[in-house]
Amino acid sequence: MSVSNNKVVHIHYKLTNDKGEVLDTSEGRAPLAYIQGKGNIIPGLEKALEGKEKGDDLTVTIPPEEAYGVHDERLIQVLPRSSFQGVEEIKPGMQFQATIEGHPQILTVTKVEGDEITVDANHPLAGESLTFDVTVTDIRDATEDELAHGHVHGPEGHSH
């Protein structure tokens, strides 16, 4: 069986950036399980895994356009401290959830200057090329429930 749409795919992976720094890994954990074709992982990795089989290893570098997007300067804003009601201390690196154009968005504080707080709504990995070292550990048909909900159920996925 090969990786194709509506298959539950289990992968072990190591994610590194252009500097070779490890950003994430499944080492020491269960493999990541996702449904191919449902947008559960970044598009570039999904494309690279298409057609692979259990036991296949691959190393692929995904450009920003097929990962978390290019860095968009329009998503950086300076907000007044009053926008952060109930938060006593605001420091760079803090993250807040906001609703932007009806969608939940994570804002990361990048600078604090007096009453001006600079926030960035780009994904933290926007603009980065990402390298994945991947091993396909298992492939199976997704269940009707998994397909209806768009994600893996059970021990390796989401439970309802």
Backbone as a printed PyTorch tensor [residue, N CA C, xyz], in Angstrom:
tensor([[[  0.8590,  -1.1760,   0.0000],
         [  0.0000,   0.0000,   0.0000],
         [  0.9010,   1.2340,   0.0000]],

        [[  0.5440,   2.2190,  -0.8150],
         [  1.3630,   3.4340,  -0.8820],
         [  0.5760,   4.6310,  -0.3480]],

        [[  1.3020,   5.6760,  -0.0270],
         [  0.6900,   6.9060,   0.4820],
         [ -0.1330,   7.5290,  -0.6370]],

        [[ -1.4200,   7.7030,  -0.3620],
         [ -2.3270,   8.3520,  -1.3110],
         [ -3.4870,   8.9460,  -0.5190]],

        [[ -4.3130,   9.7160,  -1.2000],
         [ -5.4230,  10.3800,  -0.5210],
         [ -6.2640,   9.4050,   0.2890]],

        [[ -6.6880,   9.8570,   1.4570],
         [ -7.5600,   9.1250,   2.3730],
         [ -6.9060,   7.9290,   3.0470]],

        [[ -5.5790,   7.8950,   3.0400],
         [ -4.8340,   6.8730,   3.7980],
         [ -4.3260,   7.5050,   5.0880]],

        [[ -4.3660,   6.7400,   6.1770],
         [ -3.7330,   7.1730,   7.4130],
         [ -2.2710,   6.7820,   7.2980]],

        [[ -1.4090,   7.7730,   7.4300],
         [  0.0250,   7.5650,   7.2670],
         [  0.6950,   7.8540,   8.6040]],

        [[  1.5970,   6.9550,   9.0050],
         [  2.3740,   7.1200,  10.2320],
         [  3.8160,   7.3900,   9.8260]],

        [[  4.3720,   8.4720,  10.3710],
         [  5.7600,   8.8130,  10.0390],
         [  6.5470,   9.1590,  11.3060]],

        [[  7.8070,   8.7720,  11.2950],
         [  8.7740,   9.3230,  12.2410],
         [  9.5010,  10.4110,  11.4730]],

        [[  9.8200,  11.5150,  12.1480],
         [ 10.4330,  12.6270,  11.4390],
         [ 11.3850,  13.4010,  12.3440]],

        [[ 12.2760,  14.1130,  11.6840],
         [ 13.1070,  15.1240,  12.3350],
         [ 13.0230,  16.3530,  11.4460]],

        [[ 12.6930,  17.4900,  12.0440],
         [ 12.5510,  18.7440,  11.3260],
         [ 13.7010,  19.6630,  11.6990]],

        [[ 14.4200,  20.1660,  10.6790],
         [ 15.5110,  21.1060,  10.9170],
         [ 15.3310,  22.3470,  10.0510]],

        [[ 15.9610,  23.4500,  10.4700],
         [ 15.9250,  24.6760,   9.6810],
         [ 17.1920,  24.7620,   8.8320]],

        [[ 17.3660,  25.8880,   8.1450],
         [ 18.5280,  26.0800,   7.2630],
         [ 19.8560,  26.0300,   8.0090]],

        [[ 19.8320,  26.3250,   9.3020],
         [ 21.0520,  26.3060,  10.1180],
         [ 21.3570,  24.9130,  10.6580]],

        [[ 20.4630,  23.9450,  10.3690],
         [ 20.6620,  22.5860,  10.8560],
         [ 20.1550,  22.3750,  12.2740]],

        [[ 19.4920,  23.3910,  12.8370],
         [ 18.9480,  23.2700,  14.1870],
         [ 17.7000,  22.3930,  14.1570]],

        [[ 17.5990,  21.4550,  15.0990],
         [ 16.4210,  20.5930,  15.1890],
         [ 15.2870,  21.4020,  15.8090]],

        [[ 14.1890,  21.5470,  15.0600],
         [ 13.0270,  22.3030,  15.5180],
         [ 11.9710,  21.4060,  16.1400]],

        [[ 11.9130,  20.1550,  15.6800],
         [ 10.9260,  19.2030,  16.1900],
         [ 11.3520,  17.8100,  15.7550]],

        [[ 10.9340,  16.8240,  16.5250],
         [ 11.2280,  15.4350,  16.1800],
         [ 10.2070,  14.5290,  16.8460]],

        [[  9.9900,  13.3840,  16.2490],
         [  9.1200,  12.3820,  16.8720],
         [  9.9440,  11.3800,  17.6790]],

        [[ 11.2610,  11.5780,  17.7190],
         [ 12.1350,  10.6590,  18.4470],
         [ 11.6730,  10.5480,  19.8990]],

        [[ 11.5480,   9.3140,  20.3670],
         [ 11.1190,   9.0720,  21.7320],
         [  9.6110,   9.1340,  21.9130]],

        [[  8.8870,   9.3760,  20.8300],
         [  7.4190,   9.4410,  20.8740],
         [  6.8540,   8.5000,  19.8200]],

        [[  5.5500,   8.3420,  19.8470],
         [  4.8740,   7.5620,  18.8120],
         [  5.0000,   8.3120,  17.4870]],

        [[  4.9500,   7.5960,  16.3780],
         [  4.9930,   8.2740,  15.0820],
         [  3.8120,   9.2370,  14.9360]],

        [[  4.0020,  10.2650,  14.1130],
         [  2.9190,  11.1810,  13.7810],
         [  1.9740,  10.4640,  12.8290]],

        [[  0.6740,  10.5340,  13.0950],
         [ -0.3360,   9.9340,  12.2230],
         [ -1.1920,  11.0520,  11.6380]],

        [[ -1.3920,  11.0110,  10.3240],
         [ -2.2150,  12.0210,   9.6540],
         [ -2.9370,  11.3630,   8.4880]],

        [[ -3.9450,  12.0530,   7.9460],
         [ -4.6640,  11.5570,   6.7730],
         [ -4.1610,  12.3120,   5.5540]],

        [[ -3.6050,  11.5750,   4.6060],
         [ -3.0870,  12.1700,   3.3660],
         [ -4.2320,  12.8220,   2.5990]],

        [[ -4.0030,  14.0460,   2.1390],
         [ -4.9800,  14.7520,   1.3260],
         [ -5.9590,  15.5960,   2.1190]],

        [[ -5.8530,  15.6150,   3.4390],
         [ -6.7880,  16.3860,   4.2690],
         [ -6.1640,  17.6600,   4.8260]],

        [[ -4.9440,  17.9880,   4.4130],
         [ -4.3180,  19.2160,   4.8790],
         [ -3.8670,  19.1640,   6.3300]],

        [[ -3.6260,  17.9580,   6.8630],
         [ -3.1930,  17.8190,   8.2550],
         [ -1.7290,  18.1860,   8.4590]],

        [[ -0.9380,  18.1680,   7.3880],
         [  0.4750,  18.5420,   7.4590],
         [  0.7420,  19.5720,   6.3600]],

        [[  1.9170,  20.1850,   6.3840],
         [  2.1970,  21.2300,   5.3890],
         [  2.1610,  20.6360,   3.9680]],

        [[  1.7020,  21.4350,   2.9990],
         [  1.5170,  20.9360,   1.6340],
         [  2.7630,  20.3160,   1.0030]],

        [[  3.9200,  20.9220,   1.2040],
         [  5.1430,  20.4060,   0.5810],
         [  5.5220,  19.0240,   1.0840]],

        [[  5.3240,  18.7730,   2.3690],
         [  5.6410,  17.4530,   2.9200],
         [  4.6240,  16.4310,   2.4320]],

        [[  3.3680,  16.8320,   2.3710],
         [  2.3360,  15.9290,   1.8700],
         [  2.6450,  15.5080,   0.4280]],

        [[  3.0510,  16.4740,  -0.4050],
         [  3.4080,  16.1650,  -1.8050],
         [  4.5990,  15.2140,  -1.8610]],

        [[  5.5960,  15.4470,  -1.0190],
         [  6.8090,  14.6170,  -1.0260],
         [  6.5140,  13.1850,  -0.5970]],

        [[  5.5020,  13.0010,   0.2500],
         [  5.1800,  11.6520,   0.7520],
         [  4.2700,  10.8720,  -0.2060]],

        [[  3.6010,  11.5560,  -1.1150],
         [  2.6970,  10.8960,  -2.0620],
         [  3.4360,   9.7700,  -2.7920]],

        [[  2.8520,   8.5680,  -2.7810],
         [  3.4240,   7.4230,  -3.4880],
         [  4.4510,   6.6240,  -2.6980]],

        [[  4.8840,   7.1310,  -1.5460],
         [  5.8660,   6.3970,  -0.7300],
         [  5.1920,   5.1850,  -0.1040]],

        [[  6.0250,   4.2310,   0.3300],
         [  5.5080,   2.9980,   0.9280],
         [  6.0880,   2.7940,   2.3130]],

        [[  5.4540,   1.9050,   3.0780],
         [  5.9320,   1.5910,   4.4210],
         [  7.4050,   1.2020,   4.3510]],

        [[  8.2070,   1.8190,   5.2350],
         [  9.6410,   1.5450,   5.2790],
         [ 10.4810,   2.5210,   4.4770]],

        [[  9.8380,   3.3240,   3.6210],
         [ 10.5900,   4.3080,   2.8330],
         [ 11.1450,   5.4070,   3.7330]],

        [[ 12.3740,   5.8300,   3.4260],
         [ 13.0180,   6.9670,   4.0870],
         [ 13.1840,   8.0670,   3.0510]],

        [[ 13.0390,   9.3110,   3.4710],
         [ 13.3080,  10.4080,   2.5580],
         [ 13.7530,  11.6300,   3.3450]],

        [[ 14.5430,  12.4450,   2.6730],
         [ 14.9300,  13.7490,   3.1840],
         [ 14.4700,  14.7500,   2.1460]],

        [[ 13.6980,  15.7380,   2.5880],
         [ 13.1410,  16.7190,   1.6610],
         [ 13.2010,  18.1000,   2.2990]],

        [[ 13.5820,  19.0790,   1.4890],
         [ 13.5820,  20.4680,   1.9350],
         [ 12.3850,  21.1590,   1.3010]],

        [[ 11.5630,  21.7480,   2.1530],
         [ 10.3200,  22.3780,   1.7220],
         [ 10.5070,  23.9040,   1.7490]],

        [[ 10.2720,  24.5870,   0.6050],
         [ 10.3920,  26.0490,   0.6000],
         [  9.2370,  26.6820,   1.3840]],

        [[  9.4120,  27.9200,   1.8240],
         [  8.3700,  28.5930,   2.6160],
         [  6.9900,  28.5730,   1.9570]],

        [[  6.9550,  28.7260,   0.6370],
         [  5.6740,  28.7730,  -0.0730],
         [  4.8660,  27.4960,   0.0920]],

        [[  5.5310,  26.3630,   0.3730],
         [  4.8380,  25.0870,   0.5440],
         [  4.8770,  24.6180,   2.0000]],

        [[  5.2870,  25.5530,   2.8830],
         [  5.3570,  25.2290,   4.3150],
         [  4.4100,  26.1760,   5.0640]],

        [[  4.9710,  27.1730,   5.7550],
         [  4.1570,  28.1050,   6.5420],
         [  4.0640,  29.4810,   5.9050]],

        [[  4.4040,  29.5620,   4.6230],
         [  4.2680,  30.8090,   3.8750],
         [  5.4790,  31.7050,   3.9980]],

        [[  5.5180,  32.7110,   3.1500],
         [  6.5870,  33.7040,   3.2090],
         [  6.2580,  34.6840,   4.3280]],

        [[  7.2770,  35.3150,   4.8570],
         [  7.0740,  36.2910,   5.9240],
         [  6.3870,  37.5200,   5.3350]],

        [[  5.2630,  37.9210,   5.9100],
         [  4.4550,  39.0200,   5.3980],
         [  4.5540,  40.2030,   6.3610]],

        [[  5.2290,  41.2700,   5.9220],
         [  5.4210,  42.4620,   6.7670],
         [  4.0960,  43.0980,   7.1810]],

        [[  3.0460,  42.8900,   6.3780],
         [  1.7270,  43.4600,   6.7110],
         [  1.1360,  42.8450,   7.9720]],

        [[  1.6710,  41.6970,   8.4060],
         [  1.1600,  41.0310,   9.6070],
         [  1.8800,  41.4820,  10.8760]],

        [[  2.7310,  42.4960,  10.7430],
         [  3.4150,  43.0820,  11.9040],
         [  2.7270,  44.4020,  12.2030]],

        [[  2.3020,  44.5620,  13.4620],
         [  1.5920,  45.7690,  13.8480],
         [  2.0930,  46.2850,  15.1840]],

        [[  1.9400,  47.5710,  15.3870],
         [  2.2130,  48.1820,  16.6850],
         [  0.8580,  48.4770,  17.3220]],

        [[  0.6420,  47.9100,  18.5030],
         [ -0.6240,  48.0790,  19.2180],
         [ -0.3920,  48.8430,  20.5110]],

        [[ -1.4020,  49.5770,  20.9730],
         [ -1.2710,  50.2430,  22.2630],
         [ -1.3640,  49.2150,  23.3950]],

        [[ -0.6820,  49.4920,  24.4820],
         [ -0.7180,  48.6010,  25.6480],
         [ -2.1600,  48.3370,  26.0850]],

        [[ -3.0520,  49.2920,  25.8700],
         [ -4.4540,  49.1380,  26.2800],
         [ -5.1480,  47.9780,  25.5510]],

        [[ -4.5740,  47.5070,  24.4620],
         [ -5.1380,  46.3500,  23.7490],
         [ -4.9520,  45.0570,  24.5330]],

        [[ -4.1130,  45.0990,  25.5560],
         [ -3.7810,  43.9010,  26.3360],
         [ -4.3380,  44.0250,  27.7480]],

        [[ -5.6200,  44.2960,  27.8370],
         [ -6.2630,  44.4860,  29.1380],
         [ -6.1030,  43.2470,  30.0100]],

        [[ -5.7750,  43.4770,  31.2710],
         [ -5.6520,  42.3800,  32.2270],
         [ -4.2910,  41.7160,  32.2270]],

        [[ -3.3820,  42.1430,  31.3530],
         [ -2.0340,  41.5750,  31.3150],
         [ -1.0900,  42.6120,  31.9160]],

        [[ -0.5280,  42.2740,  33.0720],
         [  0.3170,  43.2510,  33.7730],
         [  1.6650,  43.4550,  33.1120]],

        [[  2.3390,  42.3520,  32.7750],
         [  3.6840,  42.4560,  32.2000],
         [  3.6840,  41.8430,  30.8080]],

        [[  4.1550,  42.6030,  29.8330],
         [  4.2270,  42.1200,  28.4510],
         [  5.6940,  42.1160,  28.0460]],

        [[  6.1570,  40.9350,  27.5620],
         [  7.5640,  40.7810,  27.1750],
         [  7.6540,  40.1810,  25.7780]],

        [[  8.7460,  40.4870,  25.0520],
         [  8.9560,  39.8420,  23.7530],
         [  8.9430,  38.3160,  23.9110]],

        [[  8.3270,  37.6610,  22.9370],
         [  8.2220,  36.2020,  22.9560],
         [  6.8750,  35.7220,  23.4640]],

        [[  6.1540,  36.5690,  24.2040],
         [  4.8200,  36.1830,  24.6730],
         [  3.8950,  36.0410,  23.4720]],

        [[  2.9310,  35.1330,  23.5980],
         [  1.9790,  34.9280,  22.5170],
         [  0.5620,  35.1110,  23.0430]],

        [[ -0.2770,  35.6660,  22.1800],
         [ -1.6730,  35.9050,  22.4930],
         [ -2.5120,  35.4340,  21.3240]],

        [[ -3.7400,  35.0040,  21.6080],
         [ -4.6510,  34.6380,  20.5270],
         [ -5.5970,  35.8070,  20.2920]],

        [[ -5.7820,  36.1430,  19.0310],
         [ -6.6970,  37.2080,  18.6380],
         [ -7.5540,  36.6930,  17.4920]],

        [[ -8.6490,  37.3700,  17.2330],
         [ -9.4860,  37.0380,  16.0850],
         [ -9.2710,  38.1180,  15.0370]],

        [[ -8.7540,  37.6870,  13.8780],
         [ -8.4730,  38.6080,  12.7770],
         [ -9.2910,  38.1650,  11.5750]],

        [[-10.1460,  39.0600,  11.1060],
         [-11.0420,  38.7640,   9.9750],
         [-11.7990,  37.4650,  10.2050]],

        [[-12.2580,  37.2730,  11.4440],
         [-13.0810,  36.1150,  11.7800],
         [-12.3270,  34.8240,  12.0250]],

        [[-10.9960,  34.8620,  11.9670],
         [-10.1900,  33.6540,  12.1510],
         [ -9.2870,  33.8050,  13.3690]],

        [[ -9.1590,  32.7400,  14.1890],
         [ -8.2290,  32.8280,  15.3160],
         [ -6.7960,  32.9180,  14.8040]],

        [[ -6.0200,  33.7680,  15.4270],
         [ -4.6490,  34.0140,  14.9900],
         [ -3.7640,  34.1410,  16.2220]],

        [[ -2.5700,  33.5790,  16.1670],
         [ -1.6050,  33.7310,  17.2490],
         [ -0.7350,  34.9480,  16.9470]],

        [[ -0.6380,  35.8520,  17.9130],
         [  0.2150,  37.0260,  17.7940],
         [  1.4050,  36.8450,  18.7220]],

        [[  2.6020,  37.0750,  18.2190],
         [  3.8160,  36.9900,  19.0330],
         [  4.3450,  38.3940,  19.2650]],

        [[  4.5790,  38.7280,  20.5210],
         [  5.1470,  40.0260,  20.8600],
         [  6.6160,  40.0180,  20.4540]],

        [[  7.0240,  40.9970,  19.6440],
         [  8.4190,  41.0610,  19.1940],
         [  9.1810,  42.2220,  19.8220]],

        [[  8.4420,  43.2640,  20.2730],
         [  9.1270,  44.4220,  20.8580],
         [  8.1560,  45.1440,  21.7900]],

        [[  8.6920,  45.6470,  22.9000],
         [  7.9170,  46.4480,  23.8400],
         [  8.6820,  47.7480,  24.0620]],

        [[  8.0510,  48.8640,  23.6950],
         [  8.6470,  50.1870,  23.8950],
         [  7.5980,  51.0760,  24.5400]],

        [[  7.6740,  51.2180,  25.8640],
         [  6.6890,  52.0270,  26.5820],
         [  5.3030,  51.4560,  26.3990]],

        [[  4.3970,  52.2750,  25.8560],
         [  3.0180,  51.8320,  25.6390],
         [  2.7990,  51.2600,  24.2480]],

        [[  3.8660,  51.0900,  23.4780],
         [  3.7450,  50.5180,  22.1330],
         [  4.2510,  49.0850,  22.1350]],

        [[  3.3680,  48.1680,  21.7250],
         [  3.6750,  46.7430,  21.6970],
         [  3.6680,  46.2930,  20.2360]],

        [[  4.8020,  45.8080,  19.7480],
         [  4.8780,  45.3040,  18.3750],
         [  4.5740,  43.8160,  18.3970]],

        [[  3.6130,  43.4100,  17.5580],
         [  3.2160,  42.0080,  17.4600],
         [  3.3560,  41.5360,  16.0200]],

        [[  3.5890,  40.2380,  15.8640],
         [  3.7560,  39.6060,  14.5540],
         [  2.7690,  38.4590,  14.4570]],

        [[  1.8750,  38.5100,  13.4580],
         [  0.8830,  37.4520,  13.2680],
         [  1.3550,  36.3830,  12.2790]],

        [[  2.5830,  36.5010,  11.7710],
         [  3.1270,  35.4360,  10.9200],
         [  3.3290,  34.1780,  11.7660]],

        [[  3.2100,  33.0120,  11.1340],
         [  3.5700,  31.7720,  11.8160],
         [  5.0480,  31.8760,  12.1920]],

        [[  5.4560,  31.3640,  13.3550],
         [  6.8690,  31.4640,  13.7430],
         [  7.8450,  30.8930,  12.7040]],

        [[  7.3790,  29.9700,  11.8630],
         [  8.2600,  29.3820,  10.8500],
         [  8.0290,  29.9750,   9.4530]],

        [[  7.2420,  31.0460,   9.3650],
         [  7.0260,  31.7040,   8.0680],
         [  8.3660,  32.2050,   7.5380]],

        [[  8.5680,  32.0260,   6.2410],
         [  9.7950,  32.4800,   5.6010],
         [ 10.9470,  31.4950,   5.6960]],

        [[ 10.7410,  30.3860,   6.3750],
         [ 11.8170,  29.4000,   6.5690],
         [ 11.6750,  28.2370,   5.5890]],

        [[ 12.8020,  27.7980,   5.0510],
         [ 12.8550,  26.5210,   4.3450],
         [ 13.0570,  25.4590,   5.4160]],

        [[ 12.2880,  24.4010,   5.3430],
         [ 12.2990,  23.3640,   6.3710],
         [ 12.7430,  22.0350,   5.7780]],

        [[ 13.6450,  21.3580,   6.4700],
         [ 14.1120,  20.0480,   6.0040],
         [ 13.5650,  18.9770,   6.9260]],

        [[ 12.9420,  17.9820,   6.3220],
         [ 12.3780,  16.8550,   7.0430],
         [ 13.1440,  15.5920,   6.6810]],

        [[ 13.5750,  14.8560,   7.6900],
         [ 14.0600,  13.4800,   7.5280],
         [ 12.9140,  12.6040,   8.0020]],

        [[ 12.3700,  11.8050,   7.1050],
         [ 11.1330,  11.0820,   7.3820],
         [ 11.2980,   9.5930,   7.1040]],

        [[ 10.6740,   8.7750,   7.9490],
         [ 10.5110,   7.3460,   7.6970],
         [  9.0260,   7.0310,   7.7670]],

        [[  8.4960,   6.4040,   6.7220],
         [  7.0980,   5.9780,   6.7260],
         [  7.0350,   4.6620,   7.4950]],

        [[  6.3040,   4.6580,   8.6120],
         [  6.2690,   3.4590,   9.4610],
         [  5.0210,   2.6130,   9.2590]],

        [[  3.9460,   3.2150,   8.7510],
         [  2.7270,   2.4330,   8.5230],
         [  1.7840,   3.2290,   7.6280]],

        [[  0.9330,   2.5030,   6.9070],
         [ -0.1000,   3.1030,   6.0550],
         [ -1.3280,   2.2120,   6.1710]],

        [[ -2.4790,   2.8290,   6.3390],
         [ -3.7310,   2.0650,   6.3630],
         [ -4.8480,   2.9220,   5.7850]],

        [[ -5.9770,   2.2820,   5.4590],
         [ -7.1430,   3.0260,   5.0030],
         [ -7.7280,   3.8020,   6.1760]],

        [[ -8.1530,   5.0280,   5.9340],
         [ -8.8440,   5.8030,   6.9630],
         [-10.2590,   5.2520,   7.1180]],

        [[-10.7850,   5.3250,   8.3360],
         [-12.1600,   4.8870,   8.5770],
         [-13.1320,   5.9530,   8.0820]],

        [[-14.4030,   5.5870,   7.9760],
         [-15.4360,   6.5530,   7.5680],
         [-15.4900,   7.7290,   8.5390]],

        [[-15.4180,   7.4390,   9.8510],
         [-15.4420,   8.5080,  10.8590],
         [-14.2450,   9.4410,  10.6990]],

        [[-13.0710,   8.8660,  10.4900],
         [-11.8720,   9.6960,  10.3170],
         [-12.0090,  10.5980,   9.1000]],

        [[-12.5160,  10.0490,   8.0050],
         [-12.6930,  10.8550,   6.7960],
         [-13.7290,  11.9520,   7.0160]],

        [[-14.8100,  11.6290,   7.7240],
         [-15.8570,  12.6200,   7.9930],
         [-15.3290,  13.7590,   8.8630]],

        [[-14.4660,  13.4180,   9.8250],
         [-13.9350,  14.4230,  10.7440],
         [-12.6430,  15.0660,  10.2420]],

        [[-11.9720,  14.4320,   9.2840],
         [-10.7720,  15.0130,   8.6940],
         [ -9.4870,  14.7980,   9.4650]],

        [[ -9.5160,  13.8940,  10.4720],
         [ -8.3100,  13.6070,  11.2450],
         [ -8.3490,  12.1840,  11.7790]],

        [[ -7.1710,  11.7030,  12.2000],
         [ -7.0220,  10.3340,  12.6970],
         [ -7.6470,  10.2180,  14.0780]],

        [[ -8.3390,   9.1190,  14.3230],
         [ -8.9310,   8.8180,  15.6260],
         [ -8.1360,   7.7070,  16.3110]],

        [[ -8.4340,   7.4730,  17.5660],
         [ -7.8470,   6.3440,  18.2880],
         [ -6.5450,   6.7030,  18.9640]],

        [[ -5.8010,   5.6670,  19.3890],
         [ -4.5900,   5.8970,  20.1690],
         [ -3.5550,   6.7710,  19.4560]],

        [[ -3.5000,   6.6820,  18.1200],
         [ -2.4790,   7.4510,  17.4030],
         [ -2.9990,   8.8060,  16.9370]],

        [[ -4.2400,   9.1220,  17.2460],
         [ -4.8050,  10.3930,  16.7750],
         [ -5.7050,  11.0260,  17.8190]],

        [[ -6.7220,  11.6840,  17.3450],
         [ -7.6460,  12.4460,  18.1760],
         [ -8.7370,  11.5170,  18.7000]],

        [[ -9.1780,  11.7420,  19.9200],
         [-10.3050,  10.9580,  20.4280],
         [-11.4650,  11.9090,  20.7190]],

        [[-12.6700,  11.4250,  20.5050],
         [-13.8670,  12.2560,  20.7440],
         [-14.5560,  11.7920,  22.0070]]])
